[in-house]
Amino acid sequence: MAKCERCGKTTTFGHNRSFSMKATKRKFRPNLQRVRVMEGGRQVRKTLCTKCIKRLARP
């Protein structure tokens, strides 16, 4: 499933709105990336959203 392993962010749902304001269903998917992270002294592969990757890179 498309889910961030750190914050739990998943796909959310909403509507596309045309010029006539007719609503059709759409998905908002998180920007997930497979990255290597140091965890407990070892490198672990995790699926993280880009916001979490940015947070890990902060000093």
C-alpha distance matrix in Angstrom:
0.0 3.8 5.8 9.3 10.6 14.0 14.1 10.8 10.8 8.3 9.3 12.8 15.2 18.8 21.6 23.3 27.0 29.7 33.3 34.3 31.5 29.8 26.2 23.4 19.8 17.4 14.1 14.1 11.3 11.5 13.1 11.0 13.1 13.3 16.5 18.9 20.0 23.0 22.3 25.3 27.3 24.8 22.4 18.7 15.8 13.1 10.5 12.4 13.2 16.7 18.3 17.6 18.8 21.9 22.5 22.5 25.0 27.4 30.5
3.8 0.0 3.8 7.0 9.5 12.4 12.2 9.4 8.3 6.0 6.9 10.7 13.5 16.9 19.7 21.2 24.8 27.5 31.0 32.3 29.5 28.2 24.7 22.1 18.5 15.7 12.0 11.3 8.0 7.7 9.3 7.5 10.2 11.3 14.5 17.4 18.5 21.8 21.5 24.8 26.6 24.3 21.6 18.2 15.1 12.1 8.7 9.8 9.8 13.2 14.9 14.6 15.8 18.7 19.6 19.9 22.2 24.5 27.8
5.8 3.8 0.0 3.8 6.2 8.8 8.5 5.7 5.5 4.7 7.7 11.0 14.4 17.8 21.0 22.8 26.3 29.2 32.6 33.9 30.9 29.8 26.2 24.0 20.4 17.6 13.9 12.4 9.5 7.9 9.7 7.6 10.3 11.3 13.7 16.2 16.5 19.6 19.0 22.1 24.3 22.3 20.0 16.6 14.1 10.5 7.5 7.8 8.2 11.9 12.9 12.0 13.8 16.7 17.0 17.3 20.0 22.1 25.3
9.3 7.0 3.8 0.0 3.8 5.5 5.8 4.8 5.2 6.8 10.1 13.0 16.6 19.7 23.0 24.6 27.9 30.9 34.1 35.6 32.6 31.9 28.4 26.5 23.0 20.0 16.2 14.0 11.0 8.2 9.1 6.8 8.8 9.8 11.3 13.7 13.5 16.5 16.0 19.3 21.3 19.7 17.4 14.3 12.2 8.4 5.7 4.7 5.6 9.3 10.0 8.5 10.4 13.3 13.3 13.6 16.4 18.4 21.5
10.6 9.5 6.2 3.8 0.0 3.8 6.1 5.7 8.1 9.9 13.4 16.2 19.9 23.1 26.5 28.3 31.6 34.7 37.8 39.3 36.2 35.5 31.9 29.9 26.3 23.5 19.7 17.7 14.8 12.0 12.6 9.7 10.6 10.3 11.1 12.5 11.7 14.2 13.0 16.0 18.4 16.9 15.1 11.8 10.4 6.7 5.9 5.9 8.3 11.7 12.1 9.5 11.2 14.4 13.8 13.2 16.4 18.5 21.1
14.0 12.4 8.8 5.5 3.8 0.0 3.8 5.9 8.3 11.2 14.9 17.1 20.9 23.7 27.2 29.0 32.1 35.3 38.2 39.8 36.6 36.2 32.7 31.1 27.7 24.8 21.1 18.5 16.0 12.8 13.3 11.1 12.0 12.2 12.0 13.1 11.3 13.4 12.2 15.1 17.7 16.9 15.4 12.8 12.1 8.7 8.3 6.5 8.3 10.9 10.2 7.1 9.6 12.3 10.8 10.6 14.1 15.6 18.1
14.1 12.2 8.5 5.8 6.1 3.8 0.0 3.8 5.6 9.2 12.8 14.3 18.1 20.8 24.3 26.4 29.3 32.6 35.4 36.9 33.5 33.3 29.8 28.5 25.1 22.5 18.9 16.2 14.4 11.3 12.7 11.5 13.4 14.5 14.8 16.4 14.8 16.9 15.8 18.6 21.2 20.6 19.1 16.5 15.6 11.9 10.6 8.2 8.2 11.0 9.4 7.5 10.9 12.7 11.2 12.2 15.6 16.5 19.3
10.8 9.4 5.7 4.8 5.7 5.9 3.8 0.0 3.8 6.3 10.1 11.9 15.6 18.7 22.3 24.6 27.7 31.0 34.1 35.3 32.0 31.4 27.7 26.1 22.6 20.2 16.6 14.5 12.6 10.2 12.4 11.0 13.5 14.6 15.7 17.6 16.7 19.1 17.8 20.6 23.3 22.2 20.6 17.5 16.0 12.2 10.3 9.0 9.0 12.5 11.7 10.3 13.4 15.6 14.7 15.5 18.8 20.0 22.9
10.8 8.3 5.5 5.2 8.1 8.3 5.6 3.8 0.0 3.8 7.2 8.9 12.6 15.5 19.0 21.1 24.1 27.4 30.5 31.8 28.5 28.1 24.5 23.0 19.6 16.9 13.3 10.9 9.2 6.9 9.6 9.2 12.4 14.4 16.0 18.5 18.0 20.8 20.2 23.3 25.7 24.5 22.3 19.4 17.4 13.6 10.8 8.9 7.5 10.7 10.1 10.0 12.9 14.7 14.5 16.0 18.7 19.9 23.2
8.3 6.0 4.7 6.8 9.9 11.2 9.2 6.3 3.8 0.0 3.8 6.4 10.0 13.3 16.7 18.8 22.2 25.4 28.6 29.8 26.6 25.7 22.0 20.2 16.6 14.0 10.4 8.8 7.0 6.3 9.6 9.4 13.0 14.9 17.3 20.1 20.2 23.3 22.7 25.8 28.1 26.5 24.2 20.9 18.5 14.8 11.6 10.8 9.4 12.7 12.9 13.2 15.6 17.6 17.9 19.2 21.7 23.2 26.6
9.3 6.9 7.7 10.1 13.4 14.9 12.8 10.1 7.2 3.8 0.0 3.8 6.8 10.2 13.4 15.3 18.8 21.9 25.3 26.3 23.3 22.2 18.6 16.5 12.9 10.3 6.6 5.7 4.6 6.2 9.8 10.6 14.3 16.7 19.4 22.6 23.1 26.4 26.1 29.3 31.4 29.6 27.1 23.9 21.1 17.6 14.1 13.4 11.5 14.2 14.8 15.8 17.9 19.6 20.4 22.0 24.1 25.6 29.2
12.8 10.7 11.0 13.0 16.2 17.1 14.3 11.9 8.9 6.4 3.8 0.0 3.8 7.0 10.5 13.1 16.2 19.6 22.9 23.7 20.4 19.5 15.8 14.3 10.9 8.8 5.9 5.2 6.7 8.5 12.2 13.7 17.5 20.2 22.7 25.8 26.1 29.2 28.8 32.0 34.2 32.7 30.3 27.2 24.5 20.9 17.5 16.3 14.0 16.2 16.2 17.6 20.1 21.3 21.8 23.9 26.0 27.0 30.6
15.2 13.5 14.4 16.6 19.9 20.9 18.1 15.6 12.6 10.0 6.8 3.8 0.0 3.8 7.2 10.1 13.2 16.5 19.9 20.4 17.1 15.9 12.2 10.7 7.3 5.9 4.6 5.9 8.6 11.4 14.8 16.7 20.5 23.2 25.9 29.2 29.6 32.9 32.6 35.7 37.9 36.3 33.8 30.6 27.9 24.4 20.8 19.8 17.3 19.3 19.4 21.2 23.5 24.5 25.2 27.4 29.3 30.3 34.0
18.8 16.9 17.8 19.7 23.1 23.7 20.8 18.7 15.5 13.3 10.2 7.0 3.8 0.0 3.8 7.1 9.7 13.3 16.5 16.9 13.5 12.7 9.0 8.4 6.0 5.5 6.2 7.3 10.9 13.6 16.7 19.2 22.9 25.9 28.5 31.9 32.3 35.6 35.5 38.7 40.8 39.3 36.7 33.7 30.9 27.4 23.8 22.5 19.7 21.1 21.0 23.2 25.5 26.0 26.9 29.4 31.0 31.8 35.5
21.6 19.7 21.0 23.0 26.5 27.2 24.3 22.3 19.0 16.7 13.4 10.5 7.2 3.8 0.0 3.8 6.2 9.6 12.9 13.2 10.0 9.0 5.5 5.3 4.6 5.3 8.0 9.6 13.2 16.2 19.0 21.7 25.3 28.4 31.1 34.7 35.3 38.7 38.7 42.1 44.1 42.4 39.7 36.7 33.8 30.4 26.7 25.5 22.5 23.6 23.7 26.2 28.2 28.6 29.8 32.3 33.7 34.4 38.2
23.3 21.2 22.8 24.6 28.3 29.0 26.4 24.6 21.1 18.8 15.3 13.1 10.1 7.1 3.8 0.0 3.8 6.6 10.1 11.1 8.6 7.9 5.6 5.2 6.2 6.1 9.2 10.7 14.1 17.2 19.3 22.3 25.6 28.9 31.6 35.3 36.2 39.7 40.1 43.6 45.3 43.6 40.6 37.9 34.7 31.6 27.8 26.6 23.5 24.1 24.5 27.3 28.9 29.1 30.7 33.3 34.2 35.1 38.9
27.0 24.8 26.3 27.9 31.6 32.1 29.3 27.7 24.1 22.2 18.8 16.2 13.2 9.7 6.2 3.8 0.0 3.8 6.8 7.7 5.1 5.6 5.0 6.8 9.1 9.9 12.9 14.1 17.6 20.5 22.5 25.7 29.0 32.4 34.9 38.6 39.4 42.9 43.3 46.8 48.5 46.9 44.0 41.3 38.2 35.0 31.3 29.8 26.6 26.9 27.1 30.1 31.7 31.5 33.1 35.9 36.7 37.3 41.0
29.7 27.5 29.2 30.9 34.7 35.3 32.6 31.0 27.4 25.4 21.9 19.6 16.5 13.3 9.6 6.6 3.8 0.0 3.8 5.3 4.9 5.5 7.0 8.4 11.5 12.3 15.6 17.0 20.3 23.2 24.9 28.1 31.2 34.6 37.2 41.0 42.0 45.6 46.2 49.7 51.3 49.6 46.5 43.9 40.7 37.6 33.9 32.6 29.3 29.5 29.9 33.0 34.3 34.1 36.0 38.7 39.3 40.0 43.7
33.3 31.0 32.6 34.1 37.8 38.2 35.4 34.1 30.5 28.6 25.3 22.9 19.9 16.5 12.9 10.1 6.8 3.8 0.0 3.8 5.4 7.5 10.0 12.0 15.2 16.1 19.2 20.2 23.5 26.2 27.7 31.1 34.1 37.6 40.1 43.8 44.8 48.3 49.0 52.6 54.1 52.5 49.4 46.9 43.8 40.7 37.0 35.5 32.1 31.9 32.2 35.5 36.8 36.2 38.1 41.0 41.3 41.8 45.5
34.3 32.3 33.9 35.6 39.3 39.8 36.9 35.3 31.8 29.8 26.3 23.7 20.4 16.9 13.2 11.1 7.7 5.3 3.8 0.0 3.8 5.5 9.0 11.6 15.1 16.8 20.3 21.7 25.2 28.1 29.9 33.2 36.3 39.7 42.4 46.1 47.0 50.5 51.0 54.4 56.1 54.5 51.5 48.9 45.7 42.6 38.9 37.5 34.2 34.3 34.5 37.6 39.1 38.8 40.4 43.3 43.9 44.4 48.0
31.5 29.5 30.9 32.6 36.2 36.6 33.5 32.0 28.5 26.6 23.3 20.4 17.1 13.5 10.0 8.6 5.1 4.9 5.4 3.8 0.0 3.8 6.2 9.4 12.5 14.3 17.6 18.9 22.5 25.3 27.5 30.7 34.0 37.4 39.9 43.6 44.3 47.7 48.0 51.4 53.2 51.7 48.9 46.2 43.2 39.9 36.2 34.7 31.4 31.7 31.6 34.7 36.4 36.1 37.5 40.5 41.3 41.7 45.3
29.8 28.2 29.8 31.9 35.5 36.2 33.3 31.4 28.1 25.7 22.2 19.5 15.9 12.7 9.0 7.9 5.6 5.5 7.5 5.5 3.8 0.0 3.8 6.7 10.2 12.6 16.2 18.3 21.7 24.9 27.2 30.1 33.5 36.7 39.5 43.1 44.0 47.5 47.7 51.1 52.9 51.3 48.4 45.5 42.4 39.2 35.4 34.3 31.2 32.0 32.1 34.9 36.7 36.8 38.2 40.9 41.9 42.6 46.3
26.2 24.7 26.2 28.4 31.9 32.7 29.8 27.7 24.5 22.0 18.6 15.8 12.2 9.0 5.5 5.6 5.0 7.0 10.0 9.0 6.2 3.8 0.0 3.8 6.7 9.3 12.8 15.0 18.4 21.6 24.2 26.9 30.4 33.5 36.4 40.0 40.7 44.1 44.2 47.6 49.5 47.8 45.0 42.1 39.0 35.7 32.0 30.9 28.0 29.0 29.1 31.7 33.6 33.9 35.2 37.8 39.1 39.8 43.5
23.4 22.1 24.0 26.5 29.9 31.1 28.5 26.1 23.0 20.2 16.5 14.3 10.7 8.4 5.3 5.2 6.8 8.4 12.0 11.6 9.4 6.7 3.8 0.0 3.8 6.6 10.4 13.2 16.3 19.8 22.2 24.7 28.1 31.0 34.1 37.7 38.7 42.2 42.3 45.7 47.6 45.7 42.8 39.7 36.6 33.4 29.7 29.0 26.2 27.5 28.0 30.5 32.2 32.8 34.2 36.6 37.8 38.9 42.7
19.8 18.5 20.4 23.0 26.3 27.7 25.1 22.6 19.6 16.6 12.9 10.9 7.3 6.0 4.6 6.2 9.1 11.5 15.2 15.1 12.5 10.2 6.7 3.8 0.0 3.8 7.2 10.3 13.2 16.7 19.5 21.7 25.2 27.9 31.0 34.5 35.5 39.0 38.9 42.2 44.2 42.3 39.5 36.3 33.2 30.0 26.3 25.7 23.2 24.8 25.4 27.5 29.3 30.2 31.5 33.7 35.2 36.4 40.1
17.4 15.7 17.6 20.0 23.5 24.8 22.5 20.2 16.9 14.0 10.3 8.8 5.9 5.5 5.3 6.1 9.9 12.3 16.1 16.8 14.3 12.6 9.3 6.6 3.8 0.0 3.8 6.9 9.7 13.3 15.8 18.1 21.6 24.5 27.5 31.1 32.1 35.6 35.8 39.2 41.0 39.1 36.2 33.1 30.0 26.8 23.1 22.4 19.8 21.2 22.0 24.2 25.8 26.8 28.3 30.4 31.7 33.0 36.8
14.1 12.0 13.9 16.2 19.7 21.1 18.9 16.6 13.3 10.4 6.6 5.9 4.6 6.2 8.0 9.2 12.9 15.6 19.2 20.3 17.6 16.2 12.8 10.4 7.2 3.8 0.0 3.8 6.0 9.7 12.4 14.5 18.0 20.9 23.9 27.4 28.4 31.9 32.0 35.4 37.2 35.3 32.4 29.4 26.2 23.1 19.3 18.6 16.1 17.8 18.7 20.7 22.3 23.5 24.9 26.8 28.3 29.8 33.5
14.1 11.3 12.4 14.0 17.7 18.5 16.2 14.5 10.9 8.8 5.7 5.2 5.9 7.3 9.6 10.7 14.1 17.0 20.2 21.7 18.9 18.3 15.0 13.2 10.3 6.9 3.8 0.0 3.8 6.7 9.5 12.1 15.7 18.9 21.5 25.0 25.8 29.2 29.5 33.0 34.7 33.0 30.2 27.3 24.3 21.0 17.3 16.0 13.1 14.5 15.1 17.4 19.0 19.9 21.4 23.5 24.9 26.2 29.9
11.3 8.0 9.5 11.0 14.8 16.0 14.4 12.6 9.2 7.0 4.6 6.7 8.6 10.9 13.2 14.1 17.6 20.3 23.5 25.2 22.5 21.7 18.4 16.3 13.2 9.7 6.0 3.8 0.0 3.8 6.5 8.5 12.2 15.2 18.0 21.5 22.5 26.0 26.4 29.9 31.5 29.6 26.7 23.8 20.7 17.5 13.7 12.8 10.2 12.0 13.3 15.1 16.4 17.9 19.5 21.1 22.5 24.3 28.0
11.5 7.7 7.9 8.2 12.0 12.8 11.3 10.2 6.9 6.3 6.2 8.5 11.4 13.6 16.2 17.2 20.5 23.2 26.2 28.1 25.3 24.9 21.6 19.8 16.7 13.3 9.7 6.7 3.8 0.0 3.8 5.8 9.5 12.7 15.0 18.5 19.1 22.6 23.0 26.6 28.2 26.4 23.6 20.9 18.0 14.7 11.0 9.4 6.5 8.4 9.7 11.3 12.7 14.2 15.7 17.3 18.8 20.5 24.2
13.1 9.3 9.7 9.1 12.6 13.3 12.7 12.4 9.6 9.6 9.8 12.2 14.8 16.7 19.0 19.3 22.5 24.9 27.7 29.9 27.5 27.2 24.2 22.2 19.5 15.8 12.4 9.5 6.5 3.8 0.0 3.8 6.7 10.4 12.5 16.2 17.2 20.8 21.9 25.6 26.7 24.9 21.7 19.4 16.4 13.5 10.0 8.3 5.4 6.0 8.6 10.4 10.6 12.2 14.4 15.7 16.6 18.7 22.4
11.0 7.5 7.6 6.8 9.7 11.1 11.5 11.0 9.2 9.4 10.6 13.7 16.7 19.2 21.7 22.3 25.7 28.1 31.1 33.2 30.7 30.1 26.9 24.7 21.7 18.1 14.5 12.1 8.5 5.8 3.8 0.0 3.8 7.0 9.4 13.0 14.3 18.0 18.9 22.6 23.7 21.6 18.4 15.8 12.7 9.8 6.3 5.4 4.3 6.4 9.3 9.6 9.6 12.2 14.1 14.4 15.8 18.4 21.9
13.1 10.2 10.3 8.8 10.6 12.0 13.4 13.5 12.4 13.0 14.3 17.5 20.5 22.9 25.3 25.6 29.0 31.2 34.1 36.3 34.0 33.5 30.4 28.1 25.2 21.6 18.0 15.7 12.2 9.5 6.7 3.8 0.0 3.8 6.1 9.9 11.8 15.6 17.0 20.8 21.3 19.0 15.6 13.4 10.2 8.2 5.5 5.5 6.1 6.9 10.4 10.1 8.6 11.6 13.9 13.4 14.3 17.4 20.6
13.3 11.3 11.3 9.8 10.3 12.2 14.5 14.6 14.4 14.9 16.7 20.2 23.2 25.9 28.4 28.9 32.4 34.6 37.6 39.7 37.4 36.7 33.5 31.0 27.9 24.5 20.9 18.9 15.2 12.7 10.4 7.0 3.8 0.0 3.8 7.1 9.7 13.4 14.8 18.4 18.8 16.1 12.6 10.3 6.7 5.7 4.5 6.5 8.8 10.0 13.1 11.8 10.1 13.6 15.3 13.9 15.0 18.4 21.2
16.5 14.5 13.7 11.3 11.1 12.0 14.8 15.7 16.0 17.3 19.4 22.7 25.9 28.5 31.1 31.6 34.9 37.2 40.1 42.4 39.9 39.5 36.4 34.1 31.0 27.5 23.9 21.5 18.0 15.0 12.5 9.4 6.1 3.8 0.0 3.8 6.3 10.0 12.1 15.7 15.7 13.3 9.7 8.2 5.6 5.5 6.4 7.1 9.8 10.1 12.8 10.9 8.4 11.8 13.4 11.2 12.1 15.7 18.1
18.9 17.4 16.2 13.7 12.5 13.1 16.4 17.6 18.5 20.1 22.6 25.8 29.2 31.9 34.7 35.3 38.6 41.0 43.8 46.1 43.6 43.1 40.0 37.7 34.5 31.1 27.4 25.0 21.5 18.5 16.2 13.0 9.9 7.1 3.8 0.0 3.8 6.9 9.3 12.7 12.2 9.6 6.0 5.4 4.5 6.3 8.9 9.8 12.9 13.2 15.3 12.7 10.3 13.5 14.4 11.4 12.3 15.9 17.6
20.0 18.5 16.5 13.5 11.7 11.3 14.8 16.7 18.0 20.2 23.1 26.1 29.6 32.3 35.3 36.2 39.4 42.0 44.8 47.0 44.3 44.0 40.7 38.7 35.5 32.1 28.4 25.8 22.5 19.1 17.2 14.3 11.8 9.7 6.3 3.8 0.0 3.8 6.1 9.7 9.7 8.1 5.4 5.3 6.3 7.0 9.9 9.8 12.9 13.3 14.5 11.3 9.4 12.4 12.3 8.9 10.5 13.7 15.0
23.0 21.8 19.6 16.5 14.2 13.4 16.9 19.1 20.8 23.3 26.4 29.2 32.9 35.6 38.7 39.7 42.9 45.6 48.3 50.5 47.7 47.5 44.1 42.2 39.0 35.6 31.9 29.2 26.0 22.6 20.8 18.0 15.6 13.4 10.0 6.9 3.8 0.0 3.8 6.6 6.1 5.4 4.5 6.2 8.9 10.1 13.3 13.3 16.3 16.6 17.3 13.9 12.2 14.7 13.9 10.2 11.7 14.3 14.7
22.3 21.5 19.0 16.0 13.0 12.2 15.8 17.8 20.2 22.7 26.1 28.8 32.6 35.5 38.7 40.1 43.3 46.2 49.0 51.0 48.0 47.7 44.2 42.3 38.9 35.8 32.0 29.5 26.4 23.0 21.9 18.9 17.0 14.8 12.1 9.3 6.1 3.8 0.0 3.8 5.5 5.4 6.1 6.4 9.6 10.3 13.6 13.8 17.0 18.0 18.2 14.5 13.8 16.4 15.0 11.6 14.0 16.1 16.5
25.3 24.8 22.1 19.3 16.0 15.1 18.6 20.6 23.3 25.8 29.3 32.0 35.7 38.7 42.1 43.6 46.8 49.7 52.6 54.4 51.4 51.1 47.6 45.7 42.2 39.2 35.4 33.0 29.9 26.6 25.6 22.6 20.8 18.4 15.7 12.7 9.7 6.6 3.8 0.0 3.8 5.6 8.3 9.2 12.8 13.7 17.2 17.4 20.6 21.6 21.6 17.9 17.4 19.7 17.9 14.6 16.9 18.5 18.2
27.3 26.6 24.3 21.3 18.4 17.7 21.2 23.3 25.7 28.1 31.4 34.2 37.9 40.8 44.1 45.3 48.5 51.3 54.1 56.1 53.2 52.9 49.5 47.6 44.2 41.0 37.2 34.7 31.5 28.2 26.7 23.7 21.3 18.8 15.7 12.2 9.7 6.1 5.5 3.8 0.0 3.8 7.0 9.4 13.1 14.9 18.4 18.8 22.0 22.5 22.9 19.3 18.1 20.3 18.9 15.3 16.7 18.7 18.1
24.8 24.3 22.3 19.7 16.9 16.9 20.6 22.2 24.5 26.5 29.6 32.7 36.3 39.3 42.4 43.6 46.9 49.6 52.5 54.5 51.7 51.3 47.8 45.7 42.3 39.1 35.3 33.0 29.6 26.4 24.9 21.6 19.0 16.1 13.3 9.6 8.1 5.4 5.4 5.6 3.8 0.0 3.8 6.3 10.0 12.4 16.1 17.1 20.5 21.3 22.2 18.8 17.3 20.0 19.2 15.5 17.0 19.6 19.6
22.4 21.6 20.0 17.4 15.1 15.4 19.1 20.6 22.3 24.2 27.1 30.3 33.8 36.7 39.7 40.6 44.0 46.5 49.4 51.5 48.9 48.4 45.0 42.8 39.5 36.2 32.4 30.2 26.7 23.6 21.7 18.4 15.6 12.6 9.7 6.0 5.4 4.5 6.1 8.3 7.0 3.8 0.0 3.8 6.8 9.6 13.2 14.3 17.8 18.4 19.8 16.6 14.7 17.7 17.5 13.9 15.2 18.3 18.9
18.7 18.2 16.6 14.3 11.8 12.8 16.5 17.5 19.4 20.9 23.9 27.2 30.6 33.7 36.7 37.9 41.3 43.9 46.9 48.9 46.2 45.5 42.1 39.7 36.3 33.1 29.4 27.3 23.8 20.9 19.4 15.8 13.4 10.3 8.2 5.4 5.3 6.2 6.4 9.2 9.4 6.3 3.8 0.0 3.8 6.3 10.1 11.8 15.5 16.8 18.3 15.1 13.7 17.2 17.0 13.8 15.7 18.9 20.1
15.8 15.1 14.1 12.2 10.4 12.1 15.6 16.0 17.4 18.5 21.1 24.5 27.9 30.9 33.8 34.7 38.2 40.7 43.8 45.7 43.2 42.4 39.0 36.6 33.2 30.0 26.2 24.3 20.7 18.0 16.4 12.7 10.2 6.7 5.6 4.5 6.3 8.9 9.6 12.8 13.1 10.0 6.8 3.8 0.0 3.8 7.1 9.5 13.1 14.6 16.7 14.0 12.5 16.2 16.7 14.1 15.8 19.2 21.0
13.1 12.1 10.5 8.4 6.7 8.7 11.9 12.2 13.6 14.8 17.6 20.9 24.4 27.4 30.4 31.6 35.0 37.6 40.7 42.6 39.9 39.2 35.7 33.4 30.0 26.8 23.1 21.0 17.5 14.7 13.5 9.8 8.2 5.7 5.5 6.3 7.0 10.1 10.3 13.7 14.9 12.4 9.6 6.3 3.8 0.0 3.8 6.1 9.8 12.0 13.8 11.1 10.4 14.2 14.5 12.5 14.8 17.9 20.2
10.5 8.7 7.5 5.7 5.9 8.3 10.6 10.3 10.8 11.6 14.1 17.5 20.8 23.8 26.7 27.8 31.3 33.9 37.0 38.9 36.2 35.4 32.0 29.7 26.3 23.1 19.3 17.3 13.7 11.0 10.0 6.3 5.5 4.5 6.4 8.9 9.9 13.3 13.6 17.2 18.4 16.1 13.2 10.1 7.1 3.8 0.0 3.8 7.0 9.7 11.9 10.0 9.7 13.4 14.2 13.2 15.3 18.3 21.1
12.4 9.8 7.8 4.7 5.9 6.5 8.2 9.0 8.9 10.8 13.4 16.3 19.8 22.5 25.5 26.6 29.8 32.6 35.5 37.5 34.7 34.3 30.9 29.0 25.7 22.4 18.6 16.0 12.8 9.4 8.3 5.4 5.5 6.5 7.1 9.8 9.8 13.3 13.8 17.4 18.8 17.1 14.3 11.8 9.5 6.1 3.8 0.0 3.8 6.4 8.1 6.2 6.5 10.0 10.8 10.3 12.6 15.2 18.3
13.2 9.8 8.2 5.6 8.3 8.3 8.2 9.0 7.5 9.4 11.5 14.0 17.3 19.7 22.5 23.5 26.6 29.3 32.1 34.2 31.4 31.2 28.0 26.2 23.2 19.8 16.1 13.1 10.2 6.5 5.4 4.3 6.1 8.8 9.8 12.9 12.9 16.3 17.0 20.6 22.0 20.5 17.8 15.5 13.1 9.8 7.0 3.8 0.0 3.8 5.5 5.5 6.5 8.9 10.2 11.0 12.8 14.9 18.5
16.7 13.2 11.9 9.3 11.7 10.9 11.0 12.5 10.7 12.7 14.2 16.2 19.3 21.1 23.6 24.1 26.9 29.5 31.9 34.3 31.7 32.0 29.0 27.5 24.8 21.2 17.8 14.5 12.0 8.4 6.0 6.4 6.9 10.0 10.1 13.2 13.3 16.6 18.0 21.6 22.5 21.3 18.4 16.8 14.6 12.0 9.7 6.4 3.8 0.0 3.8 5.4 4.9 6.2 8.6 9.9 10.6 12.7 16.4
18.3 14.9 12.9 10.0 12.1 10.2 9.4 11.7 10.1 12.9 14.8 16.2 19.4 21.0 23.7 24.5 27.1 29.9 32.2 34.5 31.6 32.1 29.1 28.0 25.4 22.0 18.7 15.1 13.3 9.7 8.6 9.3 10.4 13.1 12.8 15.3 14.5 17.3 18.2 21.6 22.9 22.2 19.8 18.3 16.7 13.8 11.9 8.1 5.5 3.8 0.0 3.8 5.5 5.2 6.3 8.8 10.1 11.1 14.8
17.6 14.6 12.0 8.5 9.5 7.1 7.5 10.3 10.0 13.2 15.8 17.6 21.2 23.2 26.2 27.3 30.1 33.0 35.5 37.6 34.7 34.9 31.7 30.5 27.5 24.2 20.7 17.4 15.1 11.3 10.4 9.6 10.1 11.8 10.9 12.7 11.3 13.9 14.5 17.9 19.3 18.8 16.6 15.1 14.0 11.1 10.0 6.2 5.5 5.4 3.8 0.0 3.8 5.4 5.0 6.3 8.7 10.1 13.5
18.8 15.8 13.8 10.4 11.2 9.6 10.9 13.4 12.9 15.6 17.9 20.1 23.5 25.5 28.2 28.9 31.7 34.3 36.8 39.1 36.4 36.7 33.6 32.2 29.3 25.8 22.3 19.0 16.4 12.7 10.6 9.6 8.6 10.1 8.4 10.3 9.4 12.2 13.8 17.4 18.1 17.3 14.7 13.7 12.5 10.4 9.7 6.5 6.5 4.9 5.5 3.8 0.0 3.8 5.4 5.2 6.4 9.0 12.4
21.9 18.7 16.7 13.3 14.4 12.3 12.7 15.6 14.7 17.6 19.6 21.3 24.5 26.0 28.6 29.1 31.5 34.1 36.2 38.8 36.1 36.8 33.9 32.8 30.2 26.8 23.5 19.9 17.9 14.2 12.2 12.2 11.6 13.6 11.8 13.5 12.4 14.7 16.4 19.7 20.3 20.0 17.7 17.2 16.2 14.2 13.4 10.0 8.9 6.2 5.2 5.4 3.8 0.0 3.8 5.5 5.2 6.6 10.3
22.5 19.6 17.0 13.3 13.8 10.8 11.2 14.7 14.5 17.9 20.4 21.8 25.2 26.9 29.8 30.7 33.1 36.0 38.1 40.4 37.5 38.2 35.2 34.2 31.5 28.3 24.9 21.4 19.5 15.7 14.4 14.1 13.9 15.3 13.4 14.4 12.3 13.9 15.0 17.9 18.9 19.2 17.5 17.0 16.7 14.5 14.2 10.8 10.2 8.6 6.3 5.0 5.4 3.8 0.0 3.8 5.5 5.4 8.8
22.5 19.9 17.3 13.6 13.2 10.6 12.2 15.5 16.0 19.2 22.0 23.9 27.4 29.4 32.3 33.3 35.9 38.7 41.0 43.3 40.5 40.9 37.8 36.6 33.7 30.4 26.8 23.5 21.1 17.3 15.7 14.4 13.4 13.9 11.2 11.4 8.9 10.2 11.6 14.6 15.3 15.5 13.9 13.8 14.1 12.5 13.2 10.3 11.0 9.9 8.8 6.3 5.2 5.5 3.8 0.0 3.8 5.5 8.1
25.0 22.2 20.0 16.4 16.4 14.1 15.6 18.8 18.7 21.7 24.1 26.0 29.3 31.0 33.7 34.2 36.7 39.3 41.3 43.9 41.3 41.9 39.1 37.8 35.2 31.7 28.3 24.9 22.5 18.8 16.6 15.8 14.3 15.0 12.1 12.3 10.5 11.7 14.0 16.9 16.7 17.0 15.2 15.7 15.8 14.8 15.3 12.6 12.8 10.6 10.1 8.7 6.4 5.2 5.5 3.8 0.0 3.8 6.5
27.4 24.5 22.1 18.4 18.5 15.6 16.5 20.0 19.9 23.2 25.6 27.0 30.3 31.8 34.4 35.1 37.3 40.0 41.8 44.4 41.7 42.6 39.8 38.9 36.4 33.0 29.8 26.2 24.3 20.5 18.7 18.4 17.4 18.4 15.7 15.9 13.7 14.3 16.1 18.5 18.7 19.6 18.3 18.9 19.2 17.9 18.3 15.2 14.9 12.7 11.1 10.1 9.0 6.6 5.4 5.5 3.8 0.0 3.8
30.5 27.8 25.3 21.5 21.1 18.1 19.3 22.9 23.2 26.6 29.2 30.6 34.0 35.5 38.2 38.9 41.0 43.7 45.5 48.0 45.3 46.3 43.5 42.7 40.1 36.8 33.5 29.9 28.0 24.2 22.4 21.9 20.6 21.2 18.1 17.6 15.0 14.7 16.5 18.2 18.1 19.6 18.9 20.1 21.0 20.2 21.1 18.3 18.5 16.4 14.8 13.5 12.4 10.3 8.8 8.1 6.5 3.8 0.0
